[in-house]
Amino acid sequence: KLKLLDEAWTTYITMRFFLTLLLQATSTAAFSPGNNDAPFSLSAYQKARAKQTSQHLDASRFHFQILFVDNTNFHARIAEGMLSRIAEYNDALFTLFPYSATIDTSANAPIDSSAPEEALTICDYLGLCPTSCSEDGTSFNVAYDLDQYDLIIAV
């Protein structure tokens, strides 16, 4: 069980690193709450952030599809659940859409597409959505998936 928690922690740190990079790429100090004497307006702040983000990412669809890819049907599943929880906490459920997939040609790829019991245990321990954590895994197809997602993260 300790090994599973260690793997979940490693996945969490990796995901935080990539999300930090994404946020740094789209963040700006030009407009932030409280950097001038004008009263804070959430609407104005959100519009300014959307405009800044659209300069780096294609925001024409008003959402971002993020794919986590692994070779064991384990880490990407947990990363997907964590990002879903982060999106939910930050009221971004209709903006960030995480998915996970497994490279089925990998030597470590599972024969069965069902969720590994270890992954379900970690998801339960972390309080992640049991429905999405227990879904059957999908395979990663380079020819198709590269065009379907805004960001692909290998874990």
C-alpha positions in Angstrom: 0.0 0.0 0.0 2.9 2.3 0.7 4.3 1.8 -2.8 0.9 2.7 -4.3 0.8 5.9 -2.2 4.3 6.7 -3.4 3.3 6.2 -7.0 0.2 8.4 -6.5 2.4 11.1 -4.9 4.8 11.0 -7.9 1.9 11.3 -10.3 0.6 14.2 -8.3 3.9 16.0 -8.3 4.3 15.5 -12.0 0.8 16.8 -12.7 1.4 19.8 -10.5 4.6 20.5 -12.4 2.9 20.5 -15.8 0.0 22.5 -14.6 2.3 25.1 -13.1 4.1 25.3 -16.5 0.8 25.8 -18.3 -0.4 28.4 -15.8 3.0 30.3 -16.0 2.7 30.2 -19.8 -0.7 31.8 -19.7 -0.3 34.1 -16.7 0.5 37.8 -16.7 1.3 40.3 -14.0 -0.3 43.0 -16.1 -3.7 42.3 -14.7 -4.2 40.8 -11.3 -6.5 41.5 -8.4 -5.4 44.3 -6.2 -2.5 45.7 -8.4 -4.2 49.1 -8.7 -6.5 51.3 -6.7 -9.6 50.5 -8.7 -12.2 48.2 -7.1 -11.8 44.5 -8.0 -14.2 43.2 -10.6 -14.4 39.5 -11.0 -16.0 39.8 -14.5 -13.2 42.1 -15.7 -10.6 39.9 -14.2 -12.0 36.8 -15.9 -12.2 38.6 -19.3 -8.6 39.8 -19.0 -7.4 36.2 -18.1 -9.4 34.8 -21.0 -7.9 37.3 -23.4 -4.4 36.6 -22.1 -4.9 32.8 -22.4 -6.2 33.1 -25.9 -2.9 34.5 -27.0 -1.2 31.3 -26.1 -3.9 28.7 -26.6 -6.8 28.3 -29.0 -9.8 29.4 -26.9 -12.2 29.6 -29.8 -13.9 26.4 -28.5 -14.1 27.8 -24.9 -12.7 24.6 -23.5 -9.4 22.7 -23.3 -9.0 19.0 -23.7 -6.1 17.5 -21.8 -4.9 14.0 -22.3 -2.7 12.1 -19.9 -0.9 9.2 -21.4 0.9 6.3 -19.6 1.9 2.8 -20.4 0.2 1.0 -17.4 -3.4 2.2 -17.3 -2.5 3.5 -13.8 -0.8 6.9 -13.5 -2.7 8.7 -16.3 -6.0 7.5 -14.7 -5.0 9.1 -11.4 -3.8 12.3 -13.0 -7.1 12.6 -14.9 -9.0 12.2 -11.6 -6.8 14.8 -9.9 -7.2 17.3 -12.7 -11.0 16.8 -12.6 -10.9 17.5 -8.9 -8.8 20.6 -9.4 -11.1 21.8 -12.1 -14.1 21.2 -9.9 -12.6 23.1 -7.0 -11.7 26.0 -9.3 -15.1 26.1 -11.0 -13.6 25.0 -14.3 -15.5 21.8 -15.0 -16.9 23.2 -18.3 -13.5 24.5 -19.3 -10.9 21.8 -18.6 -11.7 18.3 -19.8 -9.1 15.7 -18.7 -8.9 12.3 -20.3 -6.5 9.4 -19.9 -5.2 6.8 -22.3 -2.6 4.0 -22.3 -0.1 3.1 -25.0 -1.3 -0.4 -25.9 1.8 -1.4 -27.7 4.0 -0.9 -24.6 5.4 -3.9 -22.9 3.8 -2.7 -19.6 0.4 -2.3 -21.1 -2.3 -4.3 -19.4 -4.1 -7.1 -21.2 -7.4 -6.0 -19.7 -8.7 -2.4 -20.2 -10.5 -2.4 -16.8 -9.1 -0.2 -14.1 -6.4 -1.8 -12.0 -7.4 -2.5 -8.4 -4.4 -0.4 -7.2 -5.6 2.6 -9.1 -9.1 2.2 -7.6 -7.6 2.1 -4.2 -5.6 5.3 -4.7 -8.6 7.0 -6.3 -10.7 6.1 -3.3 -8.0 7.2 -0.9 -7.6 10.6 -2.6 -11.4 11.1 -2.8 -11.5 11.1 -6.6 -14.6 10.4 -8.6 -15.3 6.6 -8.4 -17.2 6.6 -11.7 -14.4 8.1 -13.8 -11.7 6.2 -12.0 -13.4 2.8 -12.6 -14.1 3.4 -16.4 -12.4 1.1 -18.9 -9.1 2.5 -20.2 -8.7 3.7 -23.7 -5.7 3.2 -26.0 -3.6 6.0 -27.3 -3.4 6.3 -31.0 -0.7 8.7 -32.3 -2.3 9.2 -35.7 -5.7 10.2 -34.2 -5.1 11.6 -30.7 -2.6 14.3 -31.5 -5.2 16.3 -33.4 -8.0 15.8 -30.8 -6.4 17.3 -27.7 -5.1 20.7 -26.8 -2.4 19.3 -24.5 -1.0 15.8 -24.2 1.0 15.0 -21.1 3.0 11.7 -20.8 3.2 10.4 -17.3 
